[in-house]
Amino acid sequence: MLSSSRFFYCLDRISAAPTLRDLETTLDEVRHIYAISHMVLHVIRSSGAAASNPLLMLTYPPEWVKQYLDRDYFSIDPVVRLGRRGFLPVEWSASKWDSGRAYGFFKEAMAFGIGRQGVTLPVRGPQGERSLFTVTSNHPDAYWRHFRMDSMRDLQFLAHHLHDRAMVLSGLRKTADFPQLSRRELQCLEMTASGLMAKQICARLSISVSAVQLYLASARRKLTVATTSEAVAKATALELI
C-alpha cells in the first residue's frame, strides 16, 4: 500500500469505528499496516473524568498490561512522566533511562516484546485533555530512523484523529466541548486543506495575507495544536470542515 494511501485508509477506518472496542481493533490494524510492533493511546487527563489515566487503548500483550497495572507502573514509567509535562515527541532512545527503576522497567518491557525503539507523541485537546500516543518497534536501528523520518507526519495526524475519536466514543467529551471556530477560520482551514497557500486564500476571500495568517493562528489556538497541518487534520477529524 502506498504511503499516502495507507494514511488516508487509516484515517477513514478510525473515523468509521462505532465503538471503543472497534476503535481498539482498528488500532491493531493500523500498527500492522505501518509494520511496527505496537501502538498505544493513553489518555492521562480529561475534564470528563475525575480519575487520572481514564482511558488506555493498546496492542501490548495482556500479560504485560496486567503487570503494568498491578504494579502501578504509571508512577515510574519515564515516558509517561516526560509526556505529562512536555509538548514535543519523546524519543525513547534519547531519554535517560539510567536510573535503577527506569532501567529495570524497560528491561521488563523488552522481555515482553514491547519494542527496543519507540516514540511518544503528546496530544492536547479542548478543556485540558491530554493523551500520549506511542509507537514501538523491534526493527533494526537504521530501519527505525528511516521509518521516523518517513512516517512522523502521518503519526502526528493519526494521534490527533485517534484521540478525538476515542474521547467522543468513550463519552469523556461531549459535543458541546468541541471548539467553536468562526466562519473565516473555517474558510481558511478548508482552503488550506484544498492545497491553497495564504496568498491564494486572501485573494479568494478579499482579505489581506496577514488576516489569513491571524485566522489560521486563531484556529490553531482553539484546536490546541502547534501547526496548521495539525489544525486541518483535527478539524477534519471533528467534522468541522
Secondary structure, DSSP 8 states (H G I E B T S, - for coil): --HHHHHHHHHHHHHH--SHHHHHHHHHHHHHHTT-SEEEEEEEE-TT-SSSS-EEEE-S-HHHHHHHHHTTGGGT-HHHHHHHH--S-EEGGGS---SHHHHHHHHHHHHTT--SEEEEEEEE-GGG-EEEEEEEE-S-HHHHHHHHHHHHHHHHHHHHHHHHHHHHHHTSS-GGGS----HHHHHHHHHHHTT--HHHHHHHHT--HHHHHHHHHHHHHHHT-SSHHHHHHHHHHTT--
